[in-house]
């Protein structure tokens, strides 16, 4: 037995020559199965824009509170590095060149970083509103998503992160906008507007430019979207492949032409060196004499074993300890990488366990032990430049921009109180762990897809899964900033778990839908 299928791309919302097989008995999609309704469920566009504007306005107001409280923004060692790099001509690809350009622009126009962090709040508020209106096109109650979006901005992790001078903020904001675009593509398939493909390509490009490993997130996102977006999968692949090629071209041709130096080898292979340290600390007898000699040429053997920590690579690969010879490591990087490959073959259990331990920020909802605590967004320590060498930062004419100067002491005191309250270890599983919200997002979208009998909506969690796997595979430490994207997106997708299969609310939509069913001999739902 087969039943007609409604197609929204035709003039009457259906194709009379198309039929779909009845689902197999027992399928999760078969219960109360009925043909997908024409996509006339959308409310008037003016109401959608009004909801988006309200969401954007309220979210911006809340984010302005965090901006005022921590003006010019929350800072870290990397933030100081950005200022030093762009103001002393030491540009390098170890940090996003595009984001560094934004730091440079803010410093050159205002002499401070406040303009950059203010722009981040505007981009985040706009992205949240974009997601709200995008999910609303999938018949998710817009008010619920709007409440979730505004609630997210109230969380200290989101507030202090949005005003953080870090490339990861731009990376996360792009992920939020990507969710809004994917929602629109799903809602308007099989013929999404060209502007949506342009937006998808642009978002993929930015993901690749804001993080050096962004190409992995792009590839994984495409891999998750392709199986569910039937009929348009090749356009998704084209956008992803073009974005990866764009990033590759920037790294091999554009950046060198501009005098940007490539990233140091320890930043690329640092996690591999840390894997070697953990393996040696656990199984020193499994290393040959020549392998120990190779390790000794870089650092003493007792240094390798004493600094080993599966939760972070920074205890071993650090400039704070002179025992680790970075020049020797760079000179013998090929031999060290070959040693790491041999260890993967020789003791795969040890190496996989080390990676899972270091990647626990991606998959474990609960914090680790004392030597593996979550590294949160710093809100203090500016006076010491976060241990950045004072002699080097003194070379910058903008060293005074690295400061904490709240525009309101009351707002600052309130912000610090809320942040310290959220630091409560018992709250960490939901207040700081992106892994928790990954699982919330997966469950919510699966429930939503089951109710709507539409596998395509599983694409909403594509970027969440891509980010989680990327961090799990190659992660230097327990840094919250690597998982803030899934945290925010998980909150935004939570309302999908409770979205019903209600029918169109406008009378015109109901009449059009009823007429289409009667023409095909199908009773209205």
C-alpha positions in Angstrom: 0.0 0.0 0.0 1.2 3.5 -0.8 0.0 7.0 0.0 0.5 10.3 -1.7 3.2 12.6 -0.4 2.8 16.4 -0.1 5.7 18.4 -1.7 6.0 22.1 -0.8 8.0 22.9 -3.9 5.1 22.5 -6.3 2.4 25.1 -6.9 -0.3 23.2 -5.0 2.1 21.9 -2.3 2.1 18.4 -3.7 3.3 16.3 -6.7 0.5 14.0 -7.9 2.8 11.5 -9.5 4.8 10.9 -6.3 4.1 8.2 -3.8 5.9 7.0 -0.7 6.0 3.4 0.6 4.2 2.8 3.9 6.7 2.4 6.8 7.5 -1.1 8.1 5.5 -2.3 11.1 7.4 -1.6 14.3 9.3 1.3 12.9 9.7 4.3 15.3 8.3 6.4 12.5 5.3 4.3 11.8 3.1 5.1 14.8 0.3 7.4 13.8 2.1 7.8 10.5 0.6 10.2 8.0 1.8 12.2 5.0 3.9 15.2 5.7 1.8 18.3 5.6 2.6 21.1 3.1 4.8 23.7 4.7 2.0 26.3 5.0 2.4 26.2 8.8 4.6 29.3 9.0 3.1 32.3 10.6 3.2 35.7 8.8 6.8 36.8 8.3 6.2 40.0 10.2 5.6 38.0 13.4 8.8 36.1 12.8 10.8 39.2 12.4 9.2 40.7 15.5 10.1 37.7 17.5 13.7 37.8 16.2 14.0 41.5 17.0 12.7 41.0 20.6 15.1 38.2 21.2 18.0 40.1 19.8 17.1 43.2 21.8 16.8 41.4 25.2 19.9 39.2 24.5 21.9 42.3 23.6 20.8 44.0 26.8 21.9 41.1 29.0 25.2 40.8 27.1 25.8 44.5 27.6 25.6 43.9 31.3 28.5 41.4 31.1 30.4 43.9 28.8 30.0 46.7 31.3 30.9 44.5 34.2 34.1 43.2 32.7 35.1 46.1 30.4 37.0 46.0 28.1 36.6 42.2 28.3 37.7 39.0 30.0 41.4 38.3 29.2 43.9 35.4 29.3 47.5 34.7 28.4 46.4 34.2 24.8 44.7 37.6 24.8 48.0 39.3 25.8 49.7 37.3 23.0 47.2 38.6 20.5 48.0 42.2 21.5 51.7 41.6 21.4 51.6 39.9 18.0 49.5 42.5 16.1 51.2 45.5 17.6 54.9 44.4 17.3 54.7 42.8 13.8 55.0 39.2 15.1 52.0 37.7 13.3 51.8 33.9 13.3 49.3 31.2 12.4 49.4 29.6 15.9 46.4 32.0 16.5 43.7 32.9 14.0 45.1 35.5 11.6 41.5 36.7 10.9 40.7 37.2 14.6 44.1 38.9 15.2 43.1 41.2 12.4 40.0 42.1 14.3 42.2 42.7 17.4 44.4 45.0 15.4 41.5 46.9 14.0 40.0 47.5 17.5 43.4 48.7 18.8 44.1 51.0 15.8 40.7 52.6 15.9 40.1 53.0 19.6 43.4 52.1 21.3 41.6 49.5 23.4 39.8 46.1 23.1 36.4 47.2 24.1 35.2 47.8 20.5 36.1 44.2 19.7 34.2 42.7 22.7 31.2 44.9 22.1 31.1 43.7 18.5 31.1 40.1 19.8 28.1 40.8 22.0 26.2 42.2 18.9 27.2 39.2 16.8 26.1 36.8 19.5 22.8 38.5 20.1 22.2 38.5 16.3 23.1 34.8 16.0 20.7 33.8 18.8 17.9 35.7 17.1 18.8 34.1 13.8 18.5 30.6 15.4 15.2 31.5 17.0 13.6 32.5 13.8 15.3 29.6 12.0 13.9 27.0 14.4 10.5 28.6 14.3 10.4 27.7 10.6 10.5 24.1 11.7 7.3 24.5 13.7 9.1 24.8 17.0 7.3 27.3 19.2 9.4 30.5 18.7 8.7 31.8 22.2 10.2 28.7 23.8 13.4 29.0 21.8 13.5 32.7 22.5 13.3 32.1 26.2 16.1 29.5 25.9 18.3 32.0 24.0 17.8 34.7 26.6 18.4 32.3 29.4 21.7 31.3 27.9 23.0 34.8 27.9 22.2 35.0 31.6 24.6 32.2 32.4 28.0 33.3 33.6 29.7 30.9 31.3 28.1 32.5 28.2 28.3 36.1 29.5 32.0 36.0 30.5 32.8 34.0 27.3 31.1 36.4 24.9 33.2 39.3 26.1 36.3 37.2 26.2 39.2 38.3 23.9 39.7 34.9 22.2 39.4 33.5 18.7 37.2 30.8 20.2 34.5 33.4 20.8 34.3 34.2 17.0 34.4 30.4 16.3 31.5 29.7 18.6 29.4 32.7 17.3 29.9 31.3 13.8 28.6 27.9 15.0 25.5 29.6 16.4 24.8 31.3 13.0 25.5 28.0 11.2 22.7 26.4 13.3 20.3 29.0 12.1 21.3 28.5 8.5 21.0 24.7 8.7 17.5 25.1 10.3 16.4 27.2 7.3 17.9 24.8 4.8 16.0 21.9 6.4 12.7 23.9 6.5 12.9 25.0 2.8 14.3 21.8 1.2 14.5 20.6 -1.5 15.0 24.0 -2.9 16.6 26.3 -0.3 17.3 29.9 -1.5 20.7 30.7 -3.0 21.4 33.1 -0.1 21.2 30.1 2.3 23.9 28.3 0.4 26.0 31.4 0.3 25.5 31.8 4.1 26.5 28.1 4.7 29.7 28.5 2.6 30.6 31.7 4.4 30.0 30.1 7.8 32.2 27.1 6.9 34.9 29.5 5.7 34.9 31.4 9.0 35.0 28.2 11.0 38.1 27.2 9.1 39.7 30.7 9.5 39.0 31.2 13.2 40.6 27.9 14.2 43.5 26.0 12.6 41.7 22.7 13.1 38.4 24.2 11.9 38.7 22.1 8.7 38.1 19.0 10.8 34.8 20.5 12.2 33.8 21.4 8.6 34.4 17.9 7.3 32.6 16.2 10.2 29.7 18.6 9.9 29.3 17.8 6.2 29.6 14.1 7.0 26.7 14.3 9.4 24.6 16.5 7.1 25.0 14.4 4.0 23.0 11.3 5.1 20.0 13.2 6.2 19.7 16.0 3.7 18.7 13.8 0.7 18.3 15.6 -2.6 20.7 18.5 -1.7 23.6 16.6 -0.2 26.0 17.4 -3.1 25.4 21.1 -2.6 26.3 20.6 1.1 29.5 18.7 0.1 30.4 21.5 -2.4 30.1 24.2 0.3 32.2 22.2 2.7 34.9 21.3 0.2 35.1 24.8 -1.1 35.5 26.2 2.4 38.3 23.7 3.3 40.1 24.6 0.0 39.7 28.3 0.9 41.4 27.7 4.3 44.1 25.6 2.8 44.9 28.3 0.2 45.0 31.0 3.0 47.5 29.0 4.9 49.8 27.9 2.1 49.7 31.1 -0.1 48.0 34.1 1.4 49.4 34.2 4.9 53.1 33.5 3.8 52.7 36.3 1.2 51.6 38.7 4.0 54.7 37.7 6.1 52.7 35.6 8.6 54.9 33.0 10.2 53.7 29.4 10.5 52.8 27.8 13.8 55.6 26.3 15.9 55.9 22.5 15.8 55.2 22.2 19.6 51.8 23.7 19.1 51.0 21.1 16.4 52.7 18.0 18.1 52.4 19.0 21.7 49.6 16.5 22.4 51.7 13.7 20.9 54.7 14.7 23.1 52.3 14.6 26.1 51.1 11.1 25.0 54.7 9.9 25.1 55.2 11.3 28.6 52.1 9.5 29.9 53.0 6.2 28.2 56.6 6.4 29.7 55.3 7.2 33.2 53.1 4.1 33.1 55.3 1.7 31.2 58.9 2.8 31.2 60.1 -0.8 30.5 58.3 -0.8 27.2 60.7 1.8 25.8 63.9 0.7 24.0 67.3 2.2 24.8 67.3 4.2 21.6 63.9 5.6 22.3 64.9 6.7 25.8 68.0 8.3 24.3 65.8 10.3 21.8 63.6 11.5 24.7 66.7 12.4 26.8 67.9 14.7 24.0 64.7 16.8 24.5 64.3 16.5 28.3 65.5 14.3 31.2 63.7 11.0 31.5 62.5 11.9 35.0 61.0 15.1 33.6 58.9 13.1 31.1 57.6 10.8 33.9 57.1 13.5 36.6 55.2 15.9 34.4 52.9 13.3 32.7 49.3 14.2 33.1 46.7 12.6 30.9 44.3 15.5 31.5 46.6 18.2 30.0 49.6 18.5 27.8 50.7 21.8 29.3 52.5 20.2 32.3 55.0 18.6 29.9 55.1 20.9 26.9 55.5 24.2 28.7 57.8 27.2 28.6 57.6 27.5 32.3 60.0 24.7 32.8 63.5 25.0 31.2 64.1 21.3 31.3 62.1 20.8 28.1 64.3 21.9 25.2 62.0 23.2 22.5 64.8 23.8 20.0 65.8 20.1 20.3 62.2 19.0 20.0 61.8 21.1 16.8 65.0 19.6 15.4 63.9 16.0 16.1 60.2 16.4 15.6 60.1 13.8 12.9 61.8 11.2 15.1 59.5 12.0 18.0 56.4 11.7 15.8 57.7 8.3 14.6 58.1 7.3 18.2 54.5 8.3 18.9 53.3 6.2 15.9 55.2 3.2 17.2 53.6 3.6 20.6 50.2 3.7 19.0 50.9 0.3 17.5 52.7 -1.1 20.5 50.3 0.0 23.3 47.1 1.2 21.6 45.2 0.7 24.9 47.5 3.2 26.7 47.4 5.7 23.9 43.6 5.6 23.5 43.0 5.8 27.2 45.3 8.9 27.3 43.3 10.6 24.5 40.0 9.8 26.2 41.3 11.2 29.4 42.5 14.4 27.8 39.3 14.6 25.8 37.1 14.2 28.8 36.0 17.8 28.5 34.2 16.7 25.3 32.4 13.6 26.5 32.3 13.6 30.3 29.5 15.7 31.9 31.3 15.6 35.3 34.6 17.4 36.2 37.8 15.4 36.7 40.0 15.2 39.8 42.2 17.9 41.2 44.8 17.4 38.5 42.2 17.5 35.8 39.9 20.4 36.8 38.0 22.3 34.2 39.8 25.4 33.0 37.2 28.2 33.0 37.2 31.7 31.6 39.6 33.8 33.6 38.2 37.0 35.2 41.3 38.1 37.2 45.0 38.2 37.0 45.4 41.1 34.5 48.0 42.9 36.6 50.5 40.0 36.1 49.7 39.8 32.3 48.9 36.1 33.0 52.6 35.2 33.2 53.3 36.6 29.8 56.9 38.0 29.8 56.7 41.7 30.8 59.7 42.5 28.7 57.9 41.3 25.6 54.6 43.0 26.2 56.4 46.2 27.1 57.4 46.3 23.4 53.8 46.9 22.5 52.5 50.5 22.3 49.1 49.1 23.3 50.2 47.3 26.5 47.8 49.6 28.5 44.9 48.1 26.6 45.4 44.9 28.7 43.5 46.0 31.8 40.3 45.4 33.7 38.3 48.7 34.0 34.6 48.0 34.6 32.3 50.7 33.6 30.2 50.1 36.7 31.5 48.8 40.0 28.0 47.6 40.9 27.8 45.6 37.7 31.3 44.2 38.2 30.5 43.1 41.8 27.3 41.5 40.6 29.0 39.8 37.7 31.8 38.4 39.9 29.3 37.1 42.4 27.3 35.3 39.8 30.4 33.9 38.3 31.7 32.7 41.6 28.3 31.2 42.4 28.4 29.2 39.1 31.9 27.9 40.0 30.3 25.7 42.6 31.6 22.3 41.8 28.2 20.7 42.2 26.9 23.0 39.5 29.6 22.3 37.0 27.9 19.5 35.2 25.3 21.8 33.8 26.9 25.3 34.2 30.2 24.6 32.6 30.3 21.2 30.9 29.5 21.3 27.2 29.4 17.5 27.1 26.2 17.6 29.1 24.5 19.9 26.6 25.7 17.7 23.7 23.6 14.9 25.1 20.7 17.2 25.7 20.8 18.4 22.1 21.0 14.8 20.8 18.0 13.6 22.9 15.9 16.7 22.1 16.5 16.5 18.3 15.9 12.7 18.2 12.6 13.2 20.0 11.7 16.0 17.7 12.6 14.0 14.6 10.5 11.0 15.8 7.5 13.2 16.4 7.8 14.8 13.0 8.8 11.6 11.2 11.5 13.6 9.5 15.1 12.4 9.7 16.4 15.6 8.1 16.0 17.5 11.4 18.8 15.4 12.8 21.1 17.7 10.8 20.5 20.3 13.5 23.1 18.5 15.8 25.7 18.1 13.0 27.9 20.9 14.2 27.5 19.8 17.8 28.7 16.2 17.0 31.5 17.6 14.8 32.8 19.8 17.6 32.5 17.1 20.2 34.4 14.6 18.1 37.1 17.1 17.1 37.8 18.0 20.8 37.7 14.3 21.8 40.3 13.3 19.2 42.9 16.0 19.7 42.6 18.2 22.7 45.4 19.9 24.8 43.6 20.3 28.1 40.3 20.7 30.0 39.5 24.1 28.6 35.8 25.2 28.7 36.2 27.4 25.7 36.5 24.4 23.4 33.0 23.2 24.3 31.0 26.5 24.7 29.6 26.1 21.2 27.8 22.8 22.0 26.8 24.2 25.4 25.0 27.2 23.8 23.5 25.1 21.0 22.3 22.5 23.4 20.4 25.1 25.4 18.8 26.4 22.2 17.7 23.0 21.0 16.3 21.9 24.4 12.7 23.2 23.5 12.6 20.7 20.6 12.2 17.9 23.1 8.8 19.4 24.1 7.6 20.6 20.7 4.4 18.9 19.6 3.1 18.0 16.2 0.4 20.7 16.2 -1.1 21.8 13.0 -1.0 25.3 11.3 -2.4 28.0 13.4 -3.5 30.5 10.7 -7.0 30.0 9.1 -5.6 30.4 5.6 -3.1 27.7 6.2 -5.8 25.3 7.6 -8.1 26.0 4.7 -5.3 25.4 2.1 -4.2 22.2 3.8 -7.8 20.9 4.1 -8.4 21.7 0.4 -5.2 19.8 -0.6 -6.3 16.7 1.4 -9.8 16.7 0.0 -8.5 17.0 -3.6 -6.4 13.8 -3.0 -9.1 12.0 -1.0 -7.2 12.3 2.3 -9.1 13.4 5.4 -7.6 16.5 7.2 -5.3 15.6 10.2 
